[in-house]
Structures are given as C-alpha cells and as structure tokens.
Amino acid sequence: SSSATRNAAIKHITVIGGGLMGSGIAQVAASTGHTVVLVDQAEDILKKSAKGIEDSLKRIAKKKFADKPEAGAAFIQKTMKNLTTSTDAASVVHSTDLVLEAIVENLQVKHELFKTLDKFAPEHTVFASNTSSLSITEIANSTTRQDRFGGLHFFNPVPLMKLVEVIQTPMTSQKTFDALLDFSKALGKYPVSCKDTPGFIVNRLLVPYMVEAIRLHERGHGSKEDIDLAMKLGAGYPMGPFELLDYVGLDTSKFIIDGK
Ligand code: 3HC
C-alpha cells in the first residue's frame, strides 16, 4: 500500500524551542498547511520568533511571488494563521500528531521535557528531536514510547535548505519512521535515512572538514580569508569553512565537535 494509506498523516505539530531552528521548522510546517504550535519559555522569546518568521516569509514571498504582491501577502497571512504560540507545552500537546524538539543541546533538559510530555500527549503522537550532537536513542529512553520516537535533523537556514535527515533508532517502529519520512516530504524537503550514529551524515563529514580548516589556519598555512575563498571558488561551496562556522554558531559547532 502507499505510504499515504499506511500512516495517518502528521497534520498538527508542536515545535518546542523558538530559536533559529525551531522557528524555521515551525515556519516551513505552517507554510505547507500544517497546524503548528510553537512553544518556548517566555512570551518575549516567542515574539522574537514570530517576528523572525514573518521577516523570512517576506523574503520568500518577494522572490516566489515577484510579480504578484497580493498572492505574496496572502501566502504570508495564510502561513501566520496556521501558527500559534504557547509557553506551556504540557497544555498544548493533547491534540498533536508530532512533538518536535529543538531546544538546548543538554540531555538532562531534553529528558525532563520528553518525560513530562510523554504523560500529556496522546498514544498516537510521535516524538522527534532535531538534536545534532546527542544520541536519539538516549533521548528516547526518557519516554515510554521509544517505538514512536525518531530524529528529524534540519539545516540552517531551514526555509532554504532542502535536506532533512530522518533518524531511526533500533527501537523506532517502521510505521513511525515512514510517518517521519512522509512528513519531511510534506514539508517540501528531501529526506535521507540515517541510523542513530554521531553526526548522522552531514555533520559527520562537515564538522571534521571545518575543524581541519581551523588546524590549517593555526599551523599558519593559510589566512581565514584565503581558506574561505579557496573552498568557495575551488570546491563550489556556498560559504567557506570559517563563514560557515560563524553561520552555524561557534557554540553549536563546539557542541557537535565534543559530541558524545
Ligand atoms: N529566510 C528566507 N530567505 C532567506 C533566508 C531565510 N532565513 N536566508 C537567506 N534567504 C534568501 C535571501 O533573501 C536571498 O534571496 P534573493 O536571492 O531573493 O536575494 C537568498 O536567500 C540568497 O541569500 P544571500 O544572497 O544572502 O546569500 P547566499 O546566496 O550565500 O545564500 C545560503 C545563503 C542559502 C545560506 C547559502 O550561503 C548556503 O547554502 N550556505 C551554506 C549553509 C549550510 O551549509 N547550512 C548547513 C549548516 S550545518 C547545519 O545546519 C546542521 C546543524 O546541526 C548545525
């Protein structure tokens, strides 16, 4: 049977974490017709998230509807209508099909979050983490739904980057995995499948490359500017390694390098 009949589609999603990744994921899900609740700890953070989403939508609308400004305005309005915010995750997950977490890269904090939400979310709800440096299996172990738990790893900037890594742990059921693949496609992304291994695919290859660029520079073998230019013009990368380190954030990069 087709995957559409195999799985009840993920329509209503809860995104935990209003930072760059969470906001980006919420934006893409809302713009592809999903009902989205974006959750963070404080109203002022959520206000900033909503502003970032609106700014990004404007940039997209300007390009996508270049000669149809009314259609662009309608696209932004429709997307924002699909999106609400909340500071209380436990009270909004009762009707959600997917809880997607994009909070701080701290196992303890993620454990506490999922342990709580496991009690409030319905049976069918799938849990997923956008972590780039922690084990999905270990995060899932804080819940009683390890079969309905997987990884959904997005890339910055989420509205533009077409890839999603879909991570299957030894406990993730095939039904859950298929639902996550279908959801990624419904977002207009291209999913790749990966086991629960440090760095998954992209960071496993990208992070050693960025670290090697730092070492090359530290040995005094090339300036940051020349290394960036070399990789842009010599390898066709959109950003050089130092530009990309700054873009990802040195804190996030360090988390991944230290990866457990
Ligand atoms: N929302 C909407 N539109 C955006 C946007 C956003 N957040 N960011 C950029 N854009 C738009 C711009 O408005 C611009 O539109 P235009 O063509 O109409 O002017 C267009 O995208 C191109 O942007 P720029 O001209 O500013 O710059 P670039 O051509 O360099 O493109 C880029 C920007 C897509 C970010 C490109 O530089 C790129 O692909 N960089 C590499 C990004 C990358 O490798 N990301 C992965 C990092 S690893 C990761 O995320 C994993 C995690 O675990 C750490």
Boltz pocket constraint, residues with backbone or C-beta under 6 A from the ligand:
constraints:
  - pocket:
      binder: B
      contacts: [[A, 55], [A, 56], [A, 57], [A, 59], [A, 60], [A, 63], [A, 130], [A, 131], [A, 132], [A, 154], [A, 155], [A, 156], [A, 157], [A, 158], [A, 159], [A, 160], [A, 161], [A, 203], [A, 238], [A, 239], [A, 244], [A, 248], [A, 252]]
      max_distance: 6.0
